Amino acid sequence: MELLPFKAVYPNLNVAKLSDNFSDLVRETYPNLKSNNYFHLNDKESLFIYEISHENNKYTGIIGLASFKDYQNGIIKKHEQTLAHKETEHLRLFKERMAVVKPILLTYPKLDELSILLEKLKLSENLFYQCYINDETHTFWFAESNKLTQLIEEISHLYIADGHHRMFTGNSLYEKTKLTNHAHIPVVLFDFSQLEIKGYHRLIDAHQVKNLKKKLLDYIDLDEISEAEATKYNNEFILFYKKKWYAAKWKPEILEKYLHHKVILDTEILNNEILLNIFGITDFKNDKRIQYIEGNVNIVAFEKKIKKDEIFFLLHPLSIKDFQIVSDEDIEMPPKSTWFYPRIRNGLIIYEY
């Protein structure tokens, strides 16, 4: 895999007040913020070592530019379908900003030699900058090491964890323009051992469906529970409907239909069985009755926002092993099937076209 250095744009910490709100502003108004001195341009091309420190946990990765040729040739592997409205949205933002304000998250099987080298390079005192957002510390170092470049080149395949829409849209833009400065996109690499995978949940508008609970019982077994709790096993999930929580699992005859699949995906079964047969949803990419809810959602707070005619599916996360199988076998999961941590925030390191 080829990873190229670049001149990074980064926050002017004397002006920018870093917060969740700032990250949202960068996404939508980057050109305006830049013109008002919220950012600096580093004049030195470099790869970067990046560390997120959060709740006594540290996650260390590498930032650089990936080539869309590696994406086209299958070296960078995808695992999820994209949503049409998100593709349109990202294309608009790319054109308005002429920049990518957040690297795509790629992952790979852990390489001990590479992990050891990254820890050594962090001790080199070649600090780029450090900042704090809420309870996270974000630290960047310049990475000047021929050995680092060599080890990265030895990675045969990488997997998109977060950023399918940015990768797809950036590649489409490059295919249309063929401009050299559109041929690459910033990425951050974290190995498998550092990733946490959470489920990506669904909130469905159910106001047109009568006798919904009765219809659900054709597909799943339900047990009422007092509150949401993490599921322990694949093919089990949690429901919230009519102010009640339920533990759910697929009926054996439903699961039997999918036993020939290399990975049995709850998101796929949910689409094929419940959303299609009960709700009549056929366009899972664009149907406005579906809302995709990120895996880090505060369930206690979110419960209060669920309307009486909505049903919430709290899904079990995919394992790293199954994630790799899905990617290696070119199995495309439904959109928004996985949510990964760590995640870099908008505006901390930016690539301008």
Secondary structure, DSSP 8 states (H G I E B T S, - for coil): --EE-B--EEE-TTT---SHHHHHHHHHHHHHHHHTT-EEE--S-BEEEEEEEETTEEEEEEEEEEEHHHHHTTSEE--B---HHHHHHHHHHHHHHTEE-S-EEEEE---HHHHHHHHHHHTT--EEEEEEETTEEEEEEEE--HHHHHHHHT---EEEEE-HHHHHHHHHHHHHH--GGGSEEEEEEEEGGG-EEEE-EEEEE-TT-SSHHHHHTTTEEEEEESS-----STTEEEEEETTEEEEEEE-HHHHGGGTTSSS--HHHHIIIIIIHHTT----TTT-TTEEEE-TT--HHHHHTT--TTEEEEE-----HHHHHHHHHTT--B-SS-EEEES---TTSSBEE-
